[in-house]
């Protein structure tokens, strides 16, 4: 069943409350990717097909974060982007993070233990206050497990007073939250969740001081100033700006991301945030939970997965609780389905189309 939201069309959105795992693409994105795969199968695919999507996605990410696009590098995942930072920091660097942080943020730093790099986990609140006691603070702006939101302004103030490097994983914020972070040394996000693109693309903005300190461990022809003059022979000749840290793109993924991200960046961010957070807080009110400025809700108690499935709700289980996330394509009807599934007697799921094509 088609669903119109914010001026475009989605399939599969009915009862879909699992954007925190993987977002739904707009139909125009899925259709373009299908056409691209078809051209590949027919031997018509050209490498130049992906040039414009690479440029468009970089510019859109820069707009979302509030930086110049020369400060944005493109990779394939959060962990590989953060790994570039972790591999470049000095021996003995002291890193602070949140207790229970998503491991794509922490593992790259923990892997540097042989060089004397230490990672200290702190509870929310203490992390923001203690930022100045560490060389690097690395944390998610919004937590994957339960939607908890970092006090980013408090962190910013304390880090600025000390010169601490700040690395923010904005994966669960960009796409729904109206925020810009040009002050952070690094802001990283993937395509495939709230930004509604496919898996295989990530972006990271870099401050000048961090860019100057990074080593281009992933140097490749796409990180060159010009691709076709960078494919053979030494010396190394990389692009200026953050593009010199680019990983080689995953072609089909960058095609989809290059369409989805500019569309997301063009939306009224205040309206998108109000929509998802409003639905989430309606759920919290029904469950007797306090309001939170986050569209991700961790439902206490048992995982509820069977009853939610019977009600036609797509959700996930994280940290022992059912987790749902409300995005721009969700409606009051999805919330009602969820509440049905959380009641003692759920209802069977409806039949739904699985592709961005009319059912046949």
N, C-alpha and C positions, 0 to 999 in steps of 0.2 A: 504494500500500500504506500502510495506517495505521501509525503508530508512536506509542506512548504514551511520554511523557517528563514527569517531574515533575508527574504528575497531570492532564495534558491530552493532546490528540491533535494530531498533525501529519501532513500529507501531503507527499510529496516530500523527506523527510529522508534517504532511503536514498542514500548516496554523496554527500550535499550537504555540502561542506566549504568553502563560500564565503560564510559569514556576514559576513566582513570586507568583502564587497562589498554584500550585501543579505541580511538575515536572513529566515527563514521565519516567517510568522505562524502562531500556533495556529489550529486550524480554527474555533474559536468567533469569532475575530477576522475571518477571511476570510468566514465565513458571514454575520456581522452587516453587513459592508461590502457584500456582495452583496445582502442584503435592503434596505439603504439605497438603493443604486443603483436597485433595482427600484421602491421607493416614489417616487423621483425621476422615473423614467420614467412612472409612473402618475399623476403630478401630486399625490401625497399628502405630499410632503416638507415638513416644517416647520422653520424656522430653530431653533426651541427644541430640536430633536433633538440639537443639538451643544453645548448649555449644560453638561449633566452631564459629557460626555467632556472638555470643556475644564477643568472644575474637578478632575475625577479625575486627569487627567494631570499637572496642576500639583502637586497634593498628592503624587502618587507620585514625581515627580521630586525634590521637596523632601525626601521621606523617603530616597531613594537617596543624595542628596548630603549630607544631614544638616543642612538649614537649615529655617527657617520658610517656609511657602509664600508669605508676603508678600514674600519675597526673590527669587521666581522670575518671570522674564518669558518669554513664549512667542513664538517666531518660526517661520520656515519653513526655515532652513538655518544651518549653522555660519557660513558666510561673511557672511550678512546680520546675524547676531547680533554677530559680532566686528566687522563693519563699523560698527555702532552705536558700539562702543567706540572704534574707530580714528578715526571722524569727530569724536569728542568730546574726545580728548586734546589737550593744548596744543601749539602750534607748537614745533618743535624737540625733541619728545620722543624719547628714545633707547630703542629697543626691542631686546631680545635674543631670539633664538629658536634652535632646534636646526638644525644643518646638515642640509639635505635634508628639512626639515619639510613636512608637507602644506600645499599652497598656500592652502586655505581659511583657514588660520591666518595665513599671512604676507602674502598679497596685499592684504588690506584695509589693513594698515599700510603696505605698500610704496606703495599708491595715494595716500598722504598726503605723498609726497616733496616736492611743491611747497610744503608748509608747513614744510619743514625736518625732518620726521620721518625718522629713520634706523632701519634694521633691520640688525642684526648677527647673522650666523649663527655659532654656536659648536658644537663637538663635545660630545657627551654627556659629563658629568662636569665639563667646564669651564663649561658653562652654569649648572649648579647652584651651582658655587663662585663664579662671577662675577655672580650675580644682583644683589648689592648695588651693582654698578657701573652699573646701568641704571635707567631710570625705570619700564619695563614689561618683564616677562618673559612671553612667550606661547609655549606649547609643548603638544604632545599628551602625555597621560599614558602612552599606549601608541601606538607608531608604526604607521601603516597599512601600510607596506611590509614590515616584517619582525617586528613584534610587540615590538620593544625597549621596555623599561619605564623611564620617567623615575624618577630617584631623588627622589621627591617630598618626602620628609622633609628631605633635604639642601637642596633648593630652599627649602622652607618656612623652615628655620632662617636661611639667608643672606638671604632676602628680608625676614624679620621684623626683622632687625637694622638694615636700611637704609630701610624704608618703601617698597620697590619694589612696584608693583602686579603681582599675579600673575594671569594668565589661563591656565586649563587647559582644553584640549580633551579631554574624557573620552569621546569618541565610541566609541573602541575599548576602553574599560574598563567603563563602566556597563553592567550587564546580565550581566556574568560576574564582575567583580572585587568583592570585599568591601572597600569603602573608602568613607569619608565625608570630605568636604573643606569643612567650614564655614569654615575659615580663609582660603580662597582668595578673591580679589576677584571672580573670575568663573570659573564652571565651566559649560561649554557641551557639549551633546550633541544628536545627532539621534535620531530615532525608528527609522529603517529598518534599522539594523544589529543590534547585540547586544540592543537593546530590543524587537525583533521587531514593530515597527509599520510602517506605510507611510511612504514618502517624503513630505515636505511639512510636517513638524513638527520644531521644535527648541526646546530650553529652555535658559535661562541663569540661574544663580543670581548674585546681585550682593551684594557687601558694601555697607555703608551709605556708605562714603566713595566708592566707585565710582558707586553709584546717585546720590549727590548731584552728581557731576561730569558725568553723562551728559545729553545733549540728546535729547529724544524726537523724533528726525528722522522716525520712522515714524508719528507721531501720527495716529490714526484713531478712528472711533467705538468699536471694540472696546477701545481703550485708555482709554476714558472710564469714569468711576465707574459710570455706568449707561448701557448701550448705547442704549436708545431715547430717552433725554433728551440724547443726545450726537450725534445724526445731523444736526442743522441748526444753522447760525448760530454766531457768536462770542459771547462770548470762548471760548478753549480751556478745557475743563474735564476734566482727566484724572484717572484713578484715583490713589489713594495707593499707596505701595509700588511694587514693581517692575512691577506690572501696567500702569503708565502707559507702559511701553516696548513693550507687546505689538504685534505685527503682526496684521493681519486674518488670521483662520485659514483654512486650506485645509480646507473642510468635511469631505469624505470622509476625508481623512488624519487629522484630529483625532478623528473617530469611531473609527477603528482604533487610533490611539495611546492614546485614552482607555480602551480595553479592554485592550490589550496591556501598557501600562506598569504599571498597578496589579497585574496578574497577576505580572509579573516582580518587582516590588517586594515582593510577598508571599512570595517563595520564600526558602528557606534559602540565603543568599548564600555561606556557607562551603561548602555542598555543591555548589552550582553551580560555584563557582571550582575546587574540587577535581576535579570531573568533567572539565571542559574542559581544564584544565592537565594533569591526569593523562594524558589521551589524547595531548595534544601532546608531553609528555615521553616517552611510550612511543615515539612516532615519532622523536623526537630520539635516543633510545637506539638504535633500529634503524639510524639513519643515522650513528651515531658522533658526535653533537653533544652539547654539554653541556646539562643541564637548565636551563630558564628558567621563571620564573613568568609565563608568557603562553600563551594558547591559539593564538596566531598563529605559524605556522612558515614561514619562507622557506627553500625547499629549494634548496641550492646546485647549480650546474651548469646544464644546459639547461632550458628551460621545461617540458618533459615533457607539454605539453598534449594531444598526440594520444594518447599511451599512457594518460594519465589518463582521457580521454574514453572510450576503448575499455574501460577497467575500470569504467565507470559512475560516475566521480568528477567532481563539479563543483568546479572550483578556478579560480584566476585567475593572471595573470602580473603581477607588480609589480617594478619595478626590475630586470628581466631574469631573474627567477627565479620558479618556481612558488610560489604562496602558498596555504596552506590555513589554515583556522581551525576549531577544534572548539568547539561550543557544547552547550547542555544537551540537545539532541535527537540528538546524535551518539553512536555506539556503537563497541564493539570491531570490529564488522563493517565499519563505515565505514573504520576504520584498516586492516583487512585488505585491503579493496578498494584503498585508496591504495597500500599496499605492493605489491599485485599490479601496479598501474599503473606503479610505479616500477621493477619488474623488467623484464627484456628482453622478456618475453611477457605482454601483458595479456589480459584476457578481455572479451568484448562486454558492453555494458551491458544490464541487464534492462529490461523494459517497465514504466513507472511511470505511475500516475495523475498528472494535472497540476492537479487541483482538489480542494478539500476536500469532495468528494462521492464516494459509492461508485461505482466504475467500472460502466458500463452495457454 
